Amino acid sequence: MLTIALPKGRIADQTLDLFKQIFGSAFAFENRKLILEEAGFRFLYVKNQDVPTYVERGAADLGVSGLDVLSERDYPVSYLLDLGIGKCDIIVGMKKGQQLDPNKPQIKVATKLENIARNFFASKAMDADIVKLNGSIELAPLIGLSDCIVDIMETGTTMRENGLEPVATIMSSSAHLFANQNSFVTRKKEILDLKNRLKEVIGGA
């Protein structure tokens, strides 16, 4: 039985829908249960940022998580397949009308994606003072807590409603299937079979 860690919310629902298309069973977590066993698979329902940890530590053979989450920590896992769901961009956002000034000696950046932000500004030879926030990040530039934000953007509505706009795209992200490195060796046939089945469903969608 392969164990698969899924992030709570829409990505889990969409991933389970792919399994339903392949295997025909009703893949759904009941009530507040955190474990689902169906059609020879065990699914774990965990917080988005924790999915790679479950996989890296061997508590799950496979995981599904956004590329942004995986890139933030550069986890030692085996990337298998872009599922094409949960699409978003990681952007730099500033007050409307403002632009990044590469000559500024230091820029204050509000974000929960500390490493992605730091690496981006380092690539621009800009010193970033990272302000770690876990929510309502759009507020930071409006009250002078930061010069800009680095955040996930799906539609951009929240940014626009708060007088911000994207000034740079750092990366595009979507949900990826990935494997524990040991599991990929010891259970390679099972894992590749699942990968190929998922790939067929995605290709035919």
C-alpha positions in Angstrom: 0.0 0.0 0.0 1.5 3.3 -1.1 1.1 6.2 1.4 0.5 9.6 -0.2 0.5 12.9 1.7 -1.9 15.5 0.4 -2.3 19.2 1.3 -5.6 20.2 2.9 -8.0 22.0 0.6 -8.6 22.3 -3.1 -5.4 20.5 -4.3 -6.3 17.4 -2.2 -9.8 17.4 -3.7 -8.5 17.8 -7.3 -5.8 15.1 -6.7 -8.4 12.7 -5.3 -10.6 13.4 -8.4 -7.7 12.2 -10.6 -7.5 9.0 -8.6 -11.3 8.6 -9.0 -10.9 8.9 -12.7 -8.3 6.2 -12.7 -9.6 3.7 -10.2 -13.3 4.5 -10.1 -13.6 4.4 -6.3 -15.0 7.2 -4.2 -11.9 8.9 -2.9 -12.9 11.4 -0.2 -11.9 12.1 3.4 -14.9 11.6 5.8 -15.7 14.3 8.3 -12.5 15.3 10.2 -10.6 12.1 9.5 -6.9 12.6 8.5 -6.4 9.2 7.0 -8.2 7.7 4.0 -7.6 4.2 2.8 -9.1 3.3 -0.6 -8.2 1.1 -3.6 -4.9 0.0 -2.1 -3.7 3.5 -1.2 -3.4 5.3 2.1 -3.8 9.1 2.0 -2.7 11.5 4.7 -4.5 14.9 5.0 -1.9 17.4 6.2 -1.0 21.1 6.2 0.3 22.2 2.9 3.8 23.3 4.2 4.2 19.9 6.0 3.6 17.6 3.0 7.3 17.6 1.9 8.4 16.8 5.5 6.2 13.7 5.6 7.7 12.5 2.4 11.3 13.4 3.2 11.1 11.7 6.5 9.6 8.5 5.1 6.1 8.8 6.7 4.7 8.9 3.2 6.0 7.4 0.0 4.6 10.1 -2.2 3.4 13.6 -1.8 1.5 16.3 -3.7 2.6 19.9 -3.1 3.0 23.2 -4.9 6.4 23.9 -6.5 6.6 27.0 -4.4 6.5 25.0 -1.2 9.1 22.5 -2.5 11.4 25.4 -3.8 11.2 27.3 -0.5 13.2 24.6 1.3 14.8 22.6 -1.6 13.7 19.2 -0.1 15.7 16.1 -1.1 12.9 14.3 -2.9 12.4 12.8 -6.3 10.2 15.0 -8.6 7.9 12.9 -10.7 5.1 14.8 -12.4 3.5 18.2 -12.8 -0.2 17.6 -12.1 -1.2 20.9 -13.7 -3.4 21.9 -10.8 -3.1 24.6 -8.2 -1.5 27.0 -10.7 -0.2 30.3 -9.4 2.7 32.7 -9.8 5.1 33.9 -7.1 5.4 37.6 -7.6 6.9 40.8 -6.3 4.1 43.3 -5.5 4.4 47.0 -4.8 2.1 50.0 -4.5 0.5 50.9 -7.8 2.9 53.0 -9.9 6.0 52.0 -8.0 8.8 49.9 -9.5 11.8 48.0 -8.1 14.9 50.2 -7.8 18.0 48.1 -8.4 20.2 51.0 -7.1 18.5 51.0 -3.7 21.0 49.8 -1.1 18.4 47.7 0.8 14.8 46.7 0.2 12.4 45.6 2.9 10.4 42.6 1.7 7.3 41.2 3.5 6.8 37.5 2.8 6.2 34.0 4.1 8.5 32.7 1.3 11.7 33.8 2.9 14.2 31.8 0.9 12.5 32.3 -2.5 12.5 36.1 -1.8 16.1 36.2 -0.6 17.4 34.2 -3.6 15.5 36.4 -6.0 16.8 39.6 -4.7 20.3 38.2 -4.4 20.2 37.3 -8.1 19.5 41.0 -8.7 22.4 42.0 -6.4 19.9 43.6 -4.1 20.2 43.3 -0.3 16.8 42.2 1.1 15.6 42.8 4.6 13.1 40.0 5.0 10.0 40.7 7.2 8.5 37.3 7.9 4.7 37.4 7.9 2.2 34.5 7.8 -0.9 36.4 6.6 -2.4 39.7 5.3 0.9 40.3 3.6 -0.7 43.0 1.3 -1.0 45.2 4.3 2.8 45.6 4.9 3.6 48.1 2.1 0.4 50.1 2.8 1.6 51.0 6.4 5.3 51.2 5.7 6.3 47.9 7.2 7.9 46.9 3.8 8.7 48.3 0.4 7.2 45.3 -1.4 5.9 41.9 -0.9 6.7 38.4 -2.3 3.6 36.3 -2.4 1.5 33.8 -4.2 -0.9 35.3 -6.8 -3.7 33.3 -8.5 -6.0 36.0 -9.9 -4.4 39.2 -8.5 -7.8 40.4 -7.1 -6.7 40.8 -3.5 -3.6 42.8 -4.6 -5.6 45.1 -6.8 -8.2 45.7 -4.1 -5.4 46.8 -1.8 -3.8 49.2 -4.2 -0.9 46.9 -5.1 0.3 45.4 -8.5 2.9 42.8 -9.5 6.2 44.3 -10.7 8.1 41.0 -11.3 7.3 37.3 -11.6 9.8 35.1 -9.7 8.4 31.8 -10.7 5.3 29.9 -11.8 4.0 27.2 -9.6 1.6 24.2 -9.8 1.1 21.0 -7.8 3.7 18.3 -8.3 3.8 14.6 -7.5 7.1 13.7 -5.8 8.5 10.7 -4.0 10.6 9.8 -1.0 14.0 8.9 -2.4 14.2 5.5 -0.6 10.7 4.6 -1.7 11.5 5.5 -5.3 14.2 2.8 -5.2 12.4 0.1 -3.2 8.9 0.6 -4.8 9.9 2.0 -8.1 7.6 -0.2 -10.2 4.5 0.8 -8.2 5.4 4.5 -8.2 6.1 4.7 -11.9 2.9 2.8 -12.7 0.9 5.3 -10.7 2.8 8.2 -12.3 2.0 6.9 -15.8 -1.6 6.4 -15.0 -1.9 10.0 -13.7 0.0 11.2 -16.7 -2.6 9.5 -19.0 -5.5 11.1 -17.2 -3.9 14.6 -17.2 -3.1 14.2 -20.9 -6.7 13.2 -21.7 -8.2 16.0 -19.5 
